Amino acid sequence: MLKSKPIQMKTTNFTPEESFQLIDSVIQKAKSRFEENGIPFILWGVIIALCSYAQAYMISINIIIKPAKKGELPKGSWHWNETK
């Protein structure tokens, strides 16, 4: 069995100004990463929007089978007839 050592974290006491500078630098790094490589997020949004519109259109022209009412089988469904 593998035994792992507990991780020791270094603690540093920051002044309020140093703490603010650290937080600000982390936020600026995150912003620059998003600005440099935001294309996948935009592409994902466009794909989701197109799929949503396509599904709504297919439902409106009855290409997609709507859920059956209680006790009914949907049109075109395959089922086994049980014999007793």
Residue pairs with C-beta under 8 A, 6 or more apart in sequence:
14 22
34 41
55 64
58 64
59 66
65 74
65 75
65 76
66 74
67 74
68 74
68 77
73 79
